[in-house]
Amino acid sequence: MRYAEGSSLATIGALLGMSEHAVEGRLRRARAALKEQLQKTGSMENRS
């Protein structure tokens, strides 16, 4: 929702029943997991 639709953290939090801070934390962890997965597959070899 954040990236595909541009929804705010407040909107996402309200829909999921959690605080903006909690939504932000989940997004941070999801980006880290995605980065790790991409590095494992070699998709980010030449990126910083």
N, CA, C and O of each residue as an XYZ file, in Angstrom:
192
protein
N       0.814     -1.192      0.000
C       0.000      0.000      0.000
C       0.861      1.261      0.000
O       0.550      2.247     -0.667
N       1.931      1.205      0.750
C       2.793      2.388      0.853
C       3.408      2.721     -0.498
O       3.405      3.881     -0.909
N       3.925      1.740     -1.178
C       4.649      1.995     -2.421
C       3.761      1.884     -3.658
O       3.921      2.665     -4.596
N       2.846      0.947     -3.679
C       1.994      0.762     -4.852
C       0.911      1.832     -4.944
O       0.586      2.303     -6.034
N       0.358      2.209     -3.801
C      -0.746      3.164     -3.797
C      -0.373      4.523     -3.225
O      -1.125      5.487     -3.368
N       0.789      4.604     -2.576
C       1.210      5.857     -1.966
C       0.469      6.189     -0.688
O       0.382      7.355     -0.304
N      -0.064      5.177     -0.027
C      -0.810      5.394      1.214
C       0.114      5.880      2.321
O       1.289      5.515      2.377
N      -0.431      6.700      3.188
C       0.344      7.217      4.315
C       0.474      6.150      5.393
O      -0.290      5.185      5.424
N       1.447      6.335      6.274
C       1.609      5.416      7.395
C       0.372      5.439      8.282
O      -0.030      4.405      8.815
N      -0.232      6.612      8.442
C      -1.438      6.738      9.259
C      -2.589      5.924      8.663
O      -3.306      5.232      9.386
N      -2.760      6.011      7.351
C      -3.830      5.266      6.689
C      -3.611      3.769      6.826
O      -4.540      3.032      7.156
N      -2.406      3.323      6.577
C      -2.091      1.897      6.680
C      -2.291      1.420      8.114
O      -2.876      0.364      8.354
N      -1.796      2.213      9.061
C      -1.959      1.859     10.468
C      -3.414      1.735     10.869
O      -3.787      0.807     11.587
N      -4.239      2.664     10.410
C      -5.667      2.618     10.738
C      -6.319      1.364     10.165
O      -7.139      0.733     10.831
N      -5.963      1.004      8.949
C      -6.542     -0.193      8.330
C      -6.092     -1.481      9.011
O      -6.853     -2.444      9.105
N      -4.849     -1.488      9.484
C      -4.303     -2.693     10.106
C      -4.466     -2.710     11.624
O      -4.170     -3.714     12.272
N      -4.934     -1.601     12.186
C      -5.123     -1.537     13.633
C      -3.824     -1.442     14.398
O      -3.682     -2.045     15.462
N      -2.866     -0.683     13.864
C      -1.588     -0.510     14.546
C      -1.118      0.928     14.398
O      -1.667      1.691     13.603
N      -0.120      1.286     15.153
C       0.390      2.658     15.128
C       1.230      2.906     13.876
O       1.686      1.973     13.216
N       1.418      4.170     13.574
C       2.290      4.544     12.454
C       3.701      4.019     12.694
O       4.369      3.556     11.769
N       4.138      4.096     13.930
C       5.477      3.620     14.292
C       5.622      2.121     14.002
O       6.659      1.680     13.505
N       4.593      1.352     14.310
C       4.628     -0.092     14.057
C       4.655     -0.373     12.554
O       5.372     -1.263     12.097
N       3.876      0.386     11.796
C       3.870      0.224     10.335
C       5.251      0.535      9.784
O       5.768     -0.202      8.945
N       5.849      1.619     10.251
C       7.182      2.010      9.796
C       8.207      0.910     10.086
O       9.061      0.616      9.250
N       8.120      0.312     11.257
C       9.020     -0.778     11.623
C       8.856     -1.986     10.723
O       9.841     -2.603     10.317
N       7.625     -2.323     10.413
C       7.381     -3.465      9.521
C       7.899     -3.192      8.117
O       8.451     -4.081      7.468
N       7.721     -1.964      7.650
C       8.251     -1.611      6.330
C       9.772     -1.698      6.317
O      10.365     -2.177      5.351
N      10.397     -1.235      7.387
C      11.860     -1.290      7.482
C      12.349     -2.732      7.444
O      13.303     -3.054      6.736
N      11.688     -3.598      8.211
C      12.086     -5.014      8.233
C      11.827     -5.676      6.887
O      12.619     -6.512      6.450
N      10.747     -5.322      6.232
C      10.440     -5.905      4.920
C      11.484     -5.490      3.888
O      11.916     -6.312      3.080
N      11.897     -4.213      3.908
C      12.937     -3.763      2.972
C      14.248     -4.484      3.234
O      14.942     -4.870      2.294
N      14.593     -4.670      4.505
C      15.831     -5.375      4.854
C      15.774     -6.833      4.383
O      16.759     -7.358      3.865
N      14.626     -7.479      4.563
C      14.476     -8.872      4.127
C      14.560     -8.977      2.608
O      15.171     -9.906      2.080
N      13.953     -8.036      1.914
C      14.009     -8.028      0.454
C      15.442     -7.826     -0.026
O      15.897     -8.503     -0.947
N      16.146     -6.893      0.601
C      17.541     -6.633      0.227
C      18.396     -7.883      0.434
O      19.212     -8.236     -0.418
N      18.201     -8.547      1.576
C      18.955     -9.763      1.865
C      18.669    -10.846      0.829
O      19.582    -11.522      0.355
N      17.406    -11.002      0.488
C      17.029    -12.018     -0.502
C      17.627    -11.705     -1.869
O      18.112    -12.602     -2.559
N      17.593    -10.443     -2.256
C      18.170    -10.054     -3.545
C      19.681    -10.268     -3.565
O      20.240    -10.655     -4.591
N      20.333    -10.023     -2.453
C      21.778    -10.247     -2.377
C      22.110    -11.728     -2.483
O      23.109    -12.102     -3.098
N      21.278    -12.566     -1.887
C      21.492    -14.016     -1.949
C      21.368    -14.530     -3.380
O      22.086    -15.448     -3.776
N      20.475    -13.951     -4.144
C      20.269    -14.416     -5.513
C      21.200    -13.738     -6.507
O      21.188    -14.063     -7.694
N      22.002    -12.801     -6.026
C      22.945    -12.122     -6.898
C      22.348    -10.973     -7.678
O      23.005    -10.415     -8.557
N      21.125    -10.611     -7.376
C      20.452     -9.542     -8.118
C      20.981     -8.160     -7.766
O      20.668     -7.187     -8.452
N      21.775     -8.059     -6.711
C      22.277     -6.747     -6.299
C      23.800     -6.728     -6.240
O      24.372     -5.963     -5.464
N      24.453     -7.536     -7.027
C      25.902     -7.656     -6.956
C      26.626     -6.339     -7.151
O      27.604     -6.065     -6.456
N      26.168     -5.523     -8.080
C      26.872     -4.287     -8.396
C      26.184     -3.045     -7.847
O      26.375     -1.947     -8.370
N      25.390     -3.210     -6.805
C      24.691     -2.066     -6.219
C      25.235     -1.771     -4.841
O      25.748     -2.656     -4.156
N      25.119     -0.527     -4.444
C      25.596     -0.157     -3.094
C      24.454      0.084     -2.164
O      24.667      0.402     -0.995
